Amino acid sequence: MVVTKDLSRLGRDYIKTGYYIENYFPENKIRYVSILDGIDTYSETVNNDITPFKAILNDMYAKDISRKIRSVFKEKQKQGEYLCSTSAYRI
């Protein structure tokens, strides 16, 4: 049995996530439960039908956030701002 908080914790790449939910888990008799999304591969529910769409949205969200973070870093570089983390100790 695999239990996650929500589907995005299983994976954000919708192709791999779909492979696990549709192929790998059933072939190996593994039950998948997503608590917040209400997904349970053991029971036939409406939420299981929406699972592929949620996986696609998670993938799109991850790509969008990545693009936004990169643009913020590029803008900080242009402005000459410090981009590194702070050191764990002081000299």
N, C-alpha and C positions, 0 to 999 in steps of 0.2 A: 504494500500500500504506500502511495505517495500522497502526502498532504501538504498543501501550500496555503499561505494566507490568501493570495489571489493568483490568477492565471499569469500575470506578468512575472511572478516569482519563479515560475517554471521555466519561462523563457520569453524573450522578446522577438526572436526571429520566428515569424509565423510558420515558416516551412518546417523548421526543426520541431517547434511546438506541436504542430499538426501531426508530424510523423510520430511523435511519442504518444499523443492522445489517440490517434486513429489506428496506428499500426503496432508500435512497440509494446505499449501497455496491454492491449487486448491479446496479442500473441503470447505474451509472457504471463498472462492472467494477473496483471497488476492493476489494482484499483486506484484511480486518481480522484482526489477530492480537493476542490478549491473552496475554501470556507466562505470568503466574502462574495465570490461570484455565484455560489450555489451550484457548482458543477460537481457531479458525482457520476463517474462512469459506470458504477454498479447499477444505478437506476436510470430509467429512461425518462428524462425530464425535458421541459422546454428549454431550460438554460443550456443543456448539452447541445441543442441545435444552434445556439448563438455562439458557441465556443470558437469556431473558426473566425468569425467576425471580430470577436474580442482580441484574438491573437493578432489579427491584422492591425487593429487599432493600437495595440501595445507596441508593435513594430514601428508604426508610423510615429508614435509618440517619442520613442527612443531616438529615432533619426532626427526629429524636429528639435528635441532638447539638445542633442549633440551639435546640430547646426547653430543653434542660438548661442551655446557656450563658446564655440569656436569664434563666432563673430564678436563676442564680448572680449575675448582674449586678443584678437587682432586689433580691435579698437584701443585697448589698453596699451598694446605694443606701439601703436602709432603715436599715442600720447606720452610715451616714455615712462609709463607707470611700472612699478615693481610687480613681477608676476610670480615670484617664487614664494614658497612657504617660509615661515619663520623657523629659525633654528631651535633645536630642543635645549640648547644651553647658551649661555652668554660668556664671552671672553672678557 
